Amino acid sequence: MEMPMPPLTTTIHDLRTAVLPWRAAGESVAFVPTMGALHRGHLTLVAEAKKIAKRVVVSVFVNPMQFAPHEDLATYPRQLEQDRALLAEAGADLLYAPTPEEMYPAGCAAAIDPGPMATLLEGVYRPTHFRGVATVVVKLLLQLLPDVALFGEKDYQQLQIIKQVVRDLDIAVHIMGVPIVRDADGLALSSRNAYLSPDERSRALALPQALTKAAAAIAGGGDIEQALTAARAALTASGFAVDYVELAHAVTLQPLRTLNAPARLLAAAKIGKTRLIDNVGVVLT
């Protein structure tokens, strides 16, 4: 039996109007913000959301504020009707797909400063990115005011920054991270994987493999610098241009040189024209 398409709203007014009867009935609301081009990772977020809330709202918005001029805003995959069909199968209750003009009307000038964490790791290579992410996420959360919002751990730095921004600004929404969803061969699912040629897709496996190997070495008490250097070398040998492979505190993302706190190994590297990110947890064994 074919599932009905979730209603589509494109304005803040219609979003709030749609949610009003749920609120009046005392129903909990979970929110999954996305940029569309949905894949199994996004649908896992919806499935998790359905476990913890009566209603699930998914947004699709390719946020221009988080793209630098040289990045892929114009070519980022957009497939709203296909996304809507996938959300019908996943059981989402509402799709919110605002236009850029709805999100950033003429004269809109305020923005969120995401703080010092945004200057680390991704922030070195994409210095304006997290300002755009923090601003759009705060706007979306205030437009909907869900009980909980779910984010994938693939964008681990984004998750930690959003948790801090929501905490610092006293926004009454619980932020929940959901573990990375991977293909059977280990590559983290990403909308940008669609850019990879078959050869690049094959060589991209070096990224999760290098991180897994380095994490195991570090967790086993191995030299951290040696493990990081070996991971960077393995990526370079596979054709990646490496931006970073770093061990960081799992909450603050400050660099770690001894494994004396919860840790995360994070990497970003480009293969061909496609920039991929990935991360794995590291626990002392």
C-alpha positions as CSV (number, residue, x, y, z in Angstrom):
1,M,0.0,0.0,0.0
2,E,1.4,3.4,-1.1
3,M,1.9,5.8,1.8
4,P,0.3,9.3,1.4
5,M,2.6,12.1,0.6
6,P,3.4,14.3,3.7
7,P,1.8,17.8,3.4
8,L,4.2,20.3,2.0
9,T,4.5,23.8,3.6
10,T,6.7,26.6,2.3
11,T,6.1,29.4,4.7
12,I,6.7,30.0,8.4
13,H,3.0,30.8,8.9
14,D,1.8,27.6,7.3
15,L,4.4,25.6,9.3
16,R,3.1,27.0,12.6
17,T,-0.5,26.6,11.5
18,A,0.1,22.9,10.7
19,V,1.7,22.2,14.1
20,L,-1.0,24.0,16.1
21,P,-3.5,21.1,16.4
22,W,-0.7,18.7,17.4
23,R,0.3,21.0,20.2
24,A,-3.3,21.4,21.3
25,A,-3.6,17.6,21.5
26,G,-0.4,17.5,23.6
27,E,1.5,15.6,20.9
28,S,5.3,15.7,20.9
29,V,7.2,16.9,17.8
30,A,10.6,15.8,16.5
31,F,12.4,17.8,13.8
32,V,14.9,16.6,11.2
33,P,16.5,19.5,9.3
34,T,18.1,18.5,6.0
35,M,19.4,20.1,2.8
36,G,17.5,17.5,0.7
37,A,18.9,14.9,-1.7
38,L,17.8,12.5,0.9
39,H,19.5,9.1,1.4
40,R,19.4,6.3,3.9
41,G,21.2,8.4,6.5
42,H,18.5,11.0,6.5
43,L,15.8,8.3,6.6
44,T,17.5,6.8,9.7
45,L,17.1,10.2,11.4
46,V,13.4,10.1,10.6
47,A,13.1,6.5,11.9
48,E,14.8,7.5,15.1
49,A,12.6,10.6,15.4
50,K,9.4,8.4,15.1
51,K,10.6,6.4,18.0
52,I,10.7,9.3,20.4
53,A,7.9,11.7,19.2
54,K,4.3,11.4,18.0
55,R,4.9,13.8,15.1
56,V,8.0,14.2,12.8
57,V,8.7,17.3,10.7
58,V,11.5,17.3,8.1
59,S,12.8,20.4,6.5
60,V,14.5,20.6,3.1
61,F,16.5,23.8,2.6
62,V,19.7,24.3,0.8
63,N,21.1,27.1,2.9
64,P,23.0,29.7,0.9
65,M,24.4,31.2,4.0
66,Q,26.7,28.2,4.7
67,F,28.3,28.1,1.3
68,A,31.3,30.1,0.4
69,P,31.4,31.7,-3.1
70,H,33.7,29.0,-4.5
71,E,31.6,26.1,-3.1
72,D,28.9,24.0,-4.7
73,L,25.7,25.9,-3.9
74,A,24.6,26.1,-7.5
75,T,25.2,22.4,-8.2
76,Y,24.1,20.9,-4.8
77,P,21.5,18.2,-5.7
78,R,17.9,19.3,-5.4
79,Q,15.1,16.8,-5.8
80,L,12.2,17.9,-3.7
81,E,9.5,15.6,-5.2
82,Q,11.8,12.6,-4.9
83,D,12.6,13.6,-1.3
84,R,8.9,13.9,-0.5
85,A,8.2,10.4,-1.8
86,L,11.0,9.0,0.4
87,L,9.5,10.9,3.4
88,A,6.1,9.3,2.6
89,E,7.7,5.9,2.9
90,A,9.5,6.9,6.0
91,G,6.3,8.1,7.7
92,A,7.1,11.8,8.1
93,D,4.1,13.9,9.1
94,L,5.1,17.2,7.4
95,L,7.7,18.5,4.9
96,Y,8.8,22.1,5.3
97,A,10.6,23.5,2.3
98,P,11.0,27.3,2.6
99,T,12.5,29.4,-0.2
100,P,15.6,31.5,0.4
101,E,13.4,34.6,0.4
102,E,11.2,33.1,3.2
103,M,14.3,32.3,5.3
104,Y,16.2,35.5,4.6
105,P,13.7,38.2,3.6
106,A,14.9,41.5,2.3
107,G,16.7,43.4,5.1
108,C,17.5,40.3,7.1
109,A,20.8,41.2,8.7
110,A,21.1,39.3,12.0
111,A,23.3,36.2,12.3
112,I,24.5,33.8,15.0
113,D,28.2,33.8,16.1
114,P,28.8,30.1,16.8
115,G,31.8,30.8,19.0
116,P,35.4,29.6,19.1
117,M,34.6,25.9,18.3
118,A,33.7,27.1,14.8
119,T,37.3,28.2,14.2
120,L,38.7,24.6,14.6
121,L,38.9,21.8,12.1
122,E,36.3,22.6,9.4
123,G,36.5,26.3,10.5
124,V,40.1,26.6,9.2
125,Y,39.0,25.6,5.7
126,R,35.5,27.0,5.7
127,P,35.7,30.0,8.0
128,T,32.1,31.3,7.3
129,H,30.4,27.9,7.2
130,F,29.3,27.5,10.8
131,R,28.0,31.0,11.0
132,G,25.6,30.1,8.3
133,V,24.8,26.7,9.8
134,A,24.2,28.2,13.3
135,T,22.0,31.0,11.9
136,V,19.8,28.7,9.8
137,V,19.4,26.1,12.5
138,V,18.5,28.6,15.2
139,K,15.9,30.1,12.8
140,L,14.4,26.7,12.0
141,L,14.2,25.8,15.6
142,L,12.5,29.0,16.5
143,Q,10.1,28.7,13.6
144,L,9.0,25.3,14.7
145,L,9.9,25.0,18.4
146,P,10.1,21.2,18.3
147,D,10.6,19.1,21.4
148,V,13.7,17.4,19.9
149,A,15.9,17.9,16.8
150,L,18.0,15.1,15.4
151,F,21.3,15.5,13.6
152,G,23.6,12.9,12.1
153,E,27.1,12.4,13.7
154,K,28.8,12.4,10.3
155,D,28.7,16.2,10.6
156,Y,30.2,15.8,14.1
157,Q,31.6,19.3,14.5
158,Q,28.3,20.8,13.4
159,L,26.5,18.7,16.0
160,Q,28.7,19.9,18.8
161,I,28.4,23.5,17.7
162,I,24.6,23.3,17.5
163,K,24.4,21.7,21.0
164,Q,26.5,24.6,22.4
165,V,24.5,27.3,20.5
166,V,21.2,25.9,21.7
167,R,22.5,25.6,25.3
168,D,24.0,29.1,25.3
169,L,20.9,30.7,23.8
170,D,18.5,28.9,26.1
171,I,16.5,27.4,23.2
172,A,14.2,24.8,24.8
173,V,14.9,22.0,22.2
174,H,16.8,18.8,23.0
175,I,19.5,18.2,20.4
176,M,20.1,14.5,19.7
177,G,22.9,13.0,17.7
178,V,22.4,9.8,15.7
179,P,25.3,7.5,14.7
180,I,26.7,7.6,11.2
181,V,25.0,5.5,8.6
182,R,27.5,3.8,6.2
183,D,27.3,1.8,3.0
184,A,28.1,-1.9,3.4
185,D,31.7,-1.2,2.4
186,G,32.1,1.4,5.1
187,L,31.8,4.7,3.3
188,A,29.7,7.2,5.3
189,L,26.5,8.2,3.4
190,S,26.5,11.7,2.1
191,S,24.5,13.6,-0.6
192,R,27.9,14.6,-2.0
193,N,28.8,11.0,-2.7
194,A,26.7,11.4,-5.9
195,Y,29.5,13.5,-7.3
196,L,32.0,10.6,-7.1
197,S,33.0,8.8,-10.3
198,P,33.1,5.0,-10.0
199,D,36.9,5.1,-9.6
200,E,36.7,7.9,-7.0
201,R,34.0,6.0,-5.2
202,S,36.3,3.0,-4.9
203,R,39.2,5.0,-3.7
204,A,37.1,6.9,-1.3
205,L,37.0,3.8,0.9
206,A,40.5,4.8,2.0
207,L,38.9,7.5,4.2
208,P,36.9,5.2,6.7
209,Q,39.7,2.6,6.5
210,A,42.4,5.1,7.4
211,L,40.3,6.4,10.3
212,T,39.4,3.0,11.6
213,K,43.0,1.9,11.6
214,A,44.3,5.0,13.3
215,A,41.5,4.9,15.9
216,A,42.4,1.3,16.7
217,A,46.1,2.2,17.0
218,I,45.4,5.1,19.3
219,A,42.9,3.2,21.4
220,G,45.5,0.4,21.9
221,G,48.0,2.9,23.3
222,G,49.9,3.6,20.2
223,D,51.6,6.9,19.5
224,I,49.0,9.5,18.4
225,E,51.2,11.5,16.1
226,Q,52.4,8.4,14.3
227,A,48.8,7.1,13.9
228,L,47.7,10.5,12.5
229,T,50.7,10.7,10.1
230,A,50.0,7.2,8.9
231,A,46.4,8.0,8.2
232,R,47.3,11.2,6.2
233,A,49.8,9.2,4.2
234,A,47.3,6.4,3.4
235,L,44.8,9.0,2.2
236,T,47.4,10.8,0.1
237,A,48.5,7.5,-1.4
238,S,44.8,6.8,-2.4
239,G,44.6,10.1,-4.3
240,F,43.1,12.3,-1.6
241,A,44.2,15.9,-1.0
242,V,44.1,16.0,2.8
243,D,42.8,19.0,4.7
244,Y,43.1,17.4,8.2
245,V,43.2,14.2,10.2
246,E,43.0,15.2,13.9
247,L,42.3,13.7,17.3
248,A,40.0,16.0,19.3
249,H,38.1,16.1,22.6
250,A,34.7,14.6,21.8
251,V,32.8,17.6,23.3
252,T,35.1,20.7,23.0
253,L,36.9,19.6,19.8
254,Q,40.1,20.9,21.2
255,P,43.1,18.9,19.9
256,L,44.3,16.0,22.0
257,R,47.8,14.6,22.2
258,T,47.1,12.2,25.0
259,L,44.1,10.0,25.2
260,N,42.9,11.3,28.6
261,A,39.3,12.3,27.7
262,P,36.5,11.1,25.4
263,A,37.9,11.6,21.9
264,R,36.9,11.7,18.3
265,L,39.1,11.2,15.2
266,L,38.0,13.6,12.5
267,A,39.1,14.0,8.9
268,A,38.3,16.0,5.8
269,A,39.9,15.3,2.4
270,K,39.1,15.9,-1.3
271,I,39.1,13.3,-4.0
272,G,38.7,14.7,-7.4
273,K,36.4,17.6,-7.0
274,T,34.5,16.1,-4.0
275,R,35.3,17.0,-0.4
276,L,34.4,14.2,2.1
277,I,34.3,14.3,5.8
278,D,34.2,11.4,8.3
279,N,34.9,10.7,12.0
280,V,35.1,7.8,14.4
281,G,35.0,7.6,18.2
282,V,38.2,6.6,20.1
283,V,38.0,4.9,23.5
284,L,41.1,3.7,25.4
285,T,41.1,-0.1,25.5
